[in-house]
Amino acid sequence: MTFTVTDPHTNNQICVTAPDNLPQDDLTNDVLEEIELWLHNRKRIDKISFEMDGDMLILRAIELSRIKRIRRITGYLSEVGNFNDAKQAELTEREIHGM
């Protein structure tokens, strides 16, 4: 099954995948506990998956990455998605030089 849990601190939706035979309420509680553990380490969760390994329930969490690619065109730093048409054209016309 796949469902989402809302992070109570950021309101971000965390995608959760788990075997169908596990109760969703219990899994949600486990996710909320994991959110608190990660918050203590100043990290945020993007996705969580649950797996069964025999009698053990394994929780795997993936960190939400805030890394964004910033480019410099004509002296301005910005994300490529924020470039106007002229700056996007300049980016595509650039020559890549060897190192």
C-alpha positions as CSV (number, residue, x, y, z in Angstrom):
1,M,0.0,0.0,0.0
2,T,1.0,3.6,-0.5
3,F,-0.2,6.6,1.5
4,T,1.0,9.9,2.7
5,V,1.5,11.3,6.2
6,T,1.7,15.1,6.9
7,D,4.8,16.3,8.8
8,P,3.2,18.2,11.7
9,H,6.1,20.7,11.7
10,T,6.4,21.6,8.0
11,N,3.1,20.4,6.5
12,N,5.1,18.5,3.9
13,Q,3.6,15.3,2.6
14,I,5.7,12.2,3.2
15,C,5.1,9.3,0.8
16,V,4.9,6.0,2.7
17,T,5.0,2.5,1.1
18,A,4.4,-0.7,3.1
19,P,3.1,-4.2,2.7
20,D,-0.7,-4.4,2.5
21,N,-1.1,-6.6,5.5
22,L,0.2,-4.0,8.0
23,P,-2.3,-1.7,9.8
24,Q,-2.0,1.9,8.4
25,D,-2.7,3.5,11.9
26,D,0.3,1.7,13.4
27,L,2.5,2.6,10.4
28,T,1.4,6.3,10.7
29,N,2.4,6.3,14.3
30,D,5.8,4.9,13.4
31,V,6.3,7.6,10.8
32,L,5.4,10.3,13.2
33,E,7.9,9.0,15.7
34,E,10.6,8.9,13.0
35,I,9.8,12.5,12.0
36,E,10.5,13.5,15.6
37,L,13.8,11.6,15.6
38,W,14.9,13.3,12.4
39,L,13.8,16.7,13.6
40,H,16.1,16.3,16.6
41,N,19.0,15.9,14.1
42,R,17.7,18.9,12.0
43,K,16.8,16.7,9.1
44,R,13.6,16.2,7.1
45,I,12.1,13.1,5.6
46,D,11.0,12.8,2.0
47,K,9.9,9.2,1.7
48,I,9.6,6.1,4.0
49,S,9.3,2.5,3.1
50,F,8.4,-0.4,5.4
51,E,9.5,-4.0,4.7
52,M,9.1,-7.3,6.6
53,D,12.2,-9.3,7.1
54,G,11.0,-12.4,8.9
55,D,9.4,-11.1,12.1
56,M,11.2,-7.8,11.9
57,L,9.7,-4.6,10.5
58,I,12.3,-2.5,8.7
59,L,11.8,1.2,8.2
60,R,13.8,3.0,5.6
61,A,13.7,6.7,5.4
62,I,15.1,9.0,2.7
63,E,16.1,12.5,3.5
64,L,14.5,15.5,1.8
65,S,17.2,17.3,-0.1
66,R,17.1,21.0,-0.3
67,I,20.0,21.2,-2.8
68,K,19.1,23.4,-5.8
69,R,21.3,24.0,-8.8
70,I,22.1,27.7,-9.0
71,R,23.5,29.1,-12.3
72,R,25.2,32.5,-13.0
73,I,24.1,34.3,-16.1
74,T,25.1,37.9,-16.8
75,G,26.1,38.4,-13.2
76,Y,23.0,37.1,-11.6
77,L,22.7,33.9,-9.5
78,S,19.4,32.1,-9.8
79,E,17.7,28.8,-10.4
80,V,17.3,28.0,-14.1
81,G,13.6,27.8,-13.8
82,N,13.5,31.5,-12.8
83,F,15.5,32.7,-15.9
84,N,13.7,34.8,-18.4
85,D,13.8,33.8,-22.1
86,A,17.0,35.7,-22.9
87,K,18.9,34.1,-20.0
88,Q,17.6,30.7,-20.9
89,A,18.8,31.2,-24.5
90,E,22.2,32.4,-23.2
91,L,22.5,29.2,-21.1
92,T,21.7,26.9,-24.1
93,E,24.2,28.8,-26.3
94,R,27.1,28.4,-23.9
95,E,30.2,26.6,-25.0
96,I,31.7,24.1,-22.5
97,H,35.5,24.4,-22.4
98,G,37.8,21.5,-21.4
99,M,39.6,21.6,-18.1
